[in-house]
């Protein structure tokens, strides 16, 4: 059981059935830990920022106040894209972000957030908790003095907002689209021009025609940004982010300074938050989708099969190239690829076949 | 935010951001609670029983041993189908089962486990945590002195093992199949003969021809029972159980006797277990499916569309009739139906459309 081994490695032998519980020293049991959680989201940002808030509140409540976690929005303590380094050096004890933000440190980071044509939320959790994914993630982040874990999921995203219809591959040629990361690389190979623009500037860039299209998250978050006022066509499915993991990483020294019960509380709170965020996103996305269609007249459209087929082929190339980068990237890719092949087959006759049957 | 209100009603105001944490009395903070968890599964049964074990271990570890939970397999303290009453009267403090087992107390219970052609795992979590489902569940179980919550999910199940091929609706006529609950009622209306047989007797009943077919769970659990030796055809999708919730219910008086931090620990441990079990089931099902097909030559087949369409129509009738039973059942049905309509639309362009695109 990989999970059992993983927990043991964290020094939580007390989890084994029937084991005698270690009594933490009285001093440690009474100690209050004041932790900072830095996030890559604007303070209270729907779903992501509020998810970070709830995680922090929960750790504080579960620990009876022995860990008090204060949440900082992007820019409050450090900028969004510096939260990894801030927790690594101990400026804060926890970070809440997405692993693809750290691809400057290595392309391999992206496997722990989203891979184009990769895992659904249910599949990525199977890989992380029972398929060896979490152990690889911990191996990678240990190099930076961090303990990573999953603390949320956006669900399958939308392909994005387009000012013009996409009828064939030709419509991607020259298309200037905000789409970061691996998805952007795939678009580039399909003839488009990917750009990266911070979320807060998307609406203006799209409305002014600086960009022709943009992806963001899904109906709940996209409605909040008012993107429907700047582009008419809302395309699905989110081939580039089919189930993006939201991560929580913890400064390793801070984590190891906790007594065992508090370490378990932090990890379990993250796992509960992982489910909780996806549940919220799923519930809010469907409400927001109705609002977009019925109140704002948005046209929801499927990308043509021909386009999806080509993007898939290009995505497989892009992802495979990461594996060539270094031996660790190869190890992660092999684990990902082998699990993906099998779990896709299972999903195909389970959740997928059921949803198909339901729609007949 | 329904979730926030829900937590408040449990008297956990400390969760509100910035609220001062109530200090539990010193006596209560030091007290050790010895709890019994009775389960509807054989001890250590793969996925379900082991999920109960992990949940208990985790509560003990997170609480630093302040709650010590001892798990009992079916029949060890009380029989499988008496765990609800045992926890209701306080013989044990926690129970681990599936709500459809209690349909003798009211058909409405089944909405909190599985509804034919109902929710996927991701959808049911959205309904429970952010769509009002959990509040209705708590209202129902409060009548029995219980606090219910979700603590696992099987994922979409398989339609079952059949000794003969199902080529049309005619093949369901007279079919004697082990399929309990709402699924069984649907089969009956399609001309079949549903029977209920305990899991342990399935193999013999199927091999001897006492029954023509049986559903159980999915590849992981079905492989363990050796059902492939008694029937050749393994059908999908599990229209009758598309995402069965595994429940944990807690004796209300025992729950309220806990200090606030321990109440939070118990609820968060259940939510983490909810994700954890589905992750395990997803990972193990795909491995077991490969074993069944490649080592045991099992023929995996899809139910014909015509059959699925008819079963769906009959299922809608069966489920709607529950609503006619009493005003509370009507309230639950209305909540379920309205959320189901919306969330199916969203899943259709999100996870479903993505999995379709991936398979092109």
Contacts between the chains, C-beta under 8 A, distances in Angstrom:
chain1	res1	chain2	res2	distance
A	3	B	276	7.8
A	3	B	280	7.8
A	12	B	61	6.3
A	14	B	60	7.6
A	14	B	61	5.1
A	14	B	65	7.8
A	15	B	57	5.0
A	15	B	58	6.9
A	15	B	61	4.9
A	16	B	57	7.4
A	17	B	53	6.2
A	17	B	57	5.9
A	21	B	60	7.0
A	21	B	61	7.7
A	21	B	64	7.0
A	21	B	65	3.9
A	23	B	65	7.7
A	24	B	64	6.6
A	29	B	64	7.2
A	53	B	17	6.2
A	57	B	15	5.1
A	57	B	16	7.5
A	57	B	17	5.9
A	58	B	15	7.0
A	58	B	264	6.8
A	58	B	268	6.1
A	60	B	14	7.8
A	60	B	21	7.0
A	61	B	12	6.5
A	61	B	14	5.2
A	61	B	15	5.0
A	61	B	21	7.5
A	61	B	260	7.0
A	61	B	261	6.5
A	61	B	264	4.5
A	62	B	62	7.0
A	62	B	261	6.0
A	62	B	264	4.5
A	62	B	265	5.1
A	62	B	268	5.8
A	63	B	261	6.6
A	64	B	21	7.0
A	64	B	24	6.6
A	64	B	29	7.2
A	64	B	259	7.2
A	64	B	260	7.4
A	64	B	261	3.5
A	65	B	14	8.0
A	65	B	21	4.0
A	65	B	23	7.7
A	65	B	261	7.8
A	117	B	357	7.6
A	117	B	358	5.4
A	120	B	351	5.4
A	120	B	354	6.7
A	120	B	355	6.7
A	121	B	122	6.6
A	121	B	351	7.6
A	122	B	121	6.6
A	122	B	122	6.6
A	122	B	155	7.3
A	122	B	278	6.5
A	122	B	279	7.8
A	122	B	282	5.7
A	123	B	282	6.6
A	125	B	275	6.2
A	125	B	278	7.1
A	125	B	279	4.2
A	125	B	282	7.3
A	126	B	278	7.9
A	126	B	279	4.8
A	126	B	280	7.7
A	126	B	282	3.7
A	126	B	283	4.1
A	126	B	286	7.8
A	127	B	283	7.4
A	128	B	279	7.3
A	129	B	275	7.9
A	129	B	276	6.3
A	129	B	279	4.2
A	129	B	280	7.2
A	129	B	283	7.6
A	130	B	279	5.4
A	130	B	280	5.1
A	130	B	282	7.7
A	130	B	283	3.6
A	130	B	284	7.2
A	131	B	283	5.2
A	155	B	122	7.3
A	155	B	350	6.0
A	155	B	351	7.2
A	156	B	350	4.0
A	156	B	351	4.9
A	156	B	353	7.8
A	156	B	354	4.7
A	157	B	350	7.9
A	158	B	349	7.8
A	158	B	350	7.9
A	218	B	350	7.2
A	219	B	346	7.6
A	236	B	349	4.3
A	236	B	350	7.1
A	236	B	353	5.4
A	237	B	349	6.5
A	237	B	350	6.6
A	237	B	353	3.9
A	237	B	354	4.1
A	237	B	356	7.8
A	237	B	357	5.4
A	238	B	350	7.4
A	238	B	354	6.6
A	239	B	354	6.7
A	239	B	357	5.8
A	239	B	358	8.0
A	242	B	351	7.8
A	242	B	354	4.7
A	242	B	358	7.7
A	243	B	351	7.9
A	259	B	64	7.2
A	260	B	61	7.1
A	260	B	64	7.4
A	261	B	61	6.5
A	261	B	62	6.0
A	261	B	63	6.6
A	261	B	64	3.5
A	261	B	65	7.9
A	264	B	58	6.8
A	264	B	61	4.5
A	264	B	62	4.6
A	265	B	62	5.1
A	265	B	265	7.1
A	268	B	58	6.1
A	268	B	62	5.8
A	268	B	268	5.8
A	268	B	269	5.9
A	268	B	272	4.6
A	269	B	268	5.9
A	269	B	272	7.9
A	271	B	271	7.9
A	271	B	272	3.9
A	271	B	275	5.9
A	271	B	276	6.6
A	272	B	268	4.6
A	272	B	269	7.9
A	272	B	271	3.9
A	272	B	272	4.5
A	272	B	275	7.5
A	274	B	275	5.8
A	275	B	125	6.2
A	275	B	129	7.9
A	275	B	271	5.8
A	275	B	272	7.5
A	275	B	274	5.8
A	275	B	275	4.1
A	276	B	3	7.9
A	276	B	129	6.3
A	276	B	271	6.6
A	278	B	122	6.5
A	278	B	125	7.1
A	278	B	126	7.9
A	279	B	122	7.8
A	279	B	125	4.2
A	279	B	126	4.8
A	279	B	128	7.3
A	279	B	129	4.2
A	279	B	130	5.4
A	280	B	3	7.9
A	280	B	126	7.7
A	280	B	129	7.2
A	280	B	130	5.1
A	282	B	122	5.7
A	282	B	123	6.6
A	282	B	125	7.3
A	282	B	126	3.7
A	282	B	130	7.7
A	282	B	343	6.6
A	282	B	346	7.0
A	282	B	347	7.9
A	283	B	126	4.1
A	283	B	127	7.5
A	283	B	129	7.7
A	283	B	130	3.6
A	283	B	131	5.2
A	283	B	339	8.0
A	283	B	343	7.4
A	284	B	130	7.2
A	285	B	346	5.3
A	285	B	350	7.1
A	286	B	126	7.8
A	286	B	342	4.4
A	286	B	343	4.9
A	286	B	345	6.5
A	286	B	346	3.7
A	287	B	342	7.0
A	289	B	345	6.9
A	289	B	346	5.6
A	289	B	349	7.8
A	290	B	342	6.4
A	290	B	345	7.9
A	300	B	349	6.6
A	302	B	349	7.6
A	302	B	353	6.6
A	303	B	357	7.5
A	305	B	357	7.9
A	305	B	360	5.5
A	308	B	357	4.4
A	308	B	360	5.7
A	309	B	360	5.1
A	312	B	357	7.3
A	312	B	358	7.0
A	312	B	360	7.0
A	339	B	283	7.9
A	342	B	286	4.4
A	342	B	287	7.0
A	342	B	290	6.4
A	343	B	282	6.6
A	343	B	283	7.4
A	343	B	286	4.9
A	344	B	355	7.9
A	344	B	358	6.7
A	344	B	359	7.8
A	345	B	286	6.5
A	345	B	289	6.9
A	345	B	290	7.9
A	346	B	219	7.6
A	346	B	282	7.0
A	346	B	285	5.3
A	346	B	286	3.7
A	346	B	289	5.6
A	347	B	282	7.9
A	347	B	355	6.1
A	348	B	355	7.0
A	348	B	359	6.5
A	349	B	158	7.8
A	349	B	236	4.3
A	349	B	237	6.5
A	349	B	289	7.8
A	349	B	300	6.6
A	349	B	302	7.5
A	350	B	155	6.0
A	350	B	156	4.0
A	350	B	157	7.9
A	350	B	158	7.9
A	350	B	218	7.2
A	350	B	236	7.1
A	350	B	237	6.6
A	350	B	238	7.5
A	350	B	285	7.1
A	351	B	120	5.4
A	351	B	121	7.6
A	351	B	155	7.2
A	351	B	156	4.9
A	351	B	242	7.8
A	351	B	243	7.9
A	351	B	351	7.0
A	351	B	355	7.5
A	352	B	352	6.6
A	352	B	355	4.3
A	352	B	356	7.4
A	352	B	359	7.8
A	353	B	156	7.8
A	353	B	236	5.4
A	353	B	237	3.9
A	353	B	302	6.6
A	354	B	120	6.7
A	354	B	156	4.8
A	354	B	237	4.1
A	354	B	238	6.6
A	354	B	239	6.7
A	354	B	242	4.7
A	355	B	120	6.8
A	355	B	344	7.9
A	355	B	347	6.1
A	355	B	348	7.0
A	355	B	351	7.5
A	355	B	352	4.3
A	356	B	237	7.8
A	356	B	352	7.4
A	357	B	117	7.6
A	357	B	237	5.4
A	357	B	239	5.8
A	357	B	303	7.5
A	357	B	305	7.9
A	357	B	308	4.5
A	357	B	312	7.3
A	358	B	117	5.4
A	358	B	239	8.0
A	358	B	242	7.7
A	358	B	312	7.0
A	358	B	344	6.6
A	359	B	344	7.7
A	359	B	348	6.5
A	359	B	352	7.8
A	360	B	305	5.5
A	360	B	308	5.7
A	360	B	309	5.1
A	360	B	312	7.0
